[in-house]
């Protein structure tokens, strides 16, 4: 998560955020004031155990390939109203 937020900041010229880790209790407490955080509480199961994502079969059957991370972040930034800055591609 930290790497994603740092890269998003680089691509948009935004200040680099300082993410903090919240446990279930803290997140639930904050959801009282910020209801959208309740959605994060509901989805915590997706972060509590490791997952393996493998697109091999999807790529083979559908003939698709993954989109580069910088492209995904740039499209997301534009959709959120951020301007894209010129930065060197990630290797």
Secondary structure, 3 states (H helix, E strand, C coil): CHHHHHHHHHHHCCCCCCCCCCCHHHHHHHHHHCCCHHHHHHCCHHHHCCCCCCCHHHHHHHCCCCCCHHHHHHHHHHHCCCCCCCCCCCC
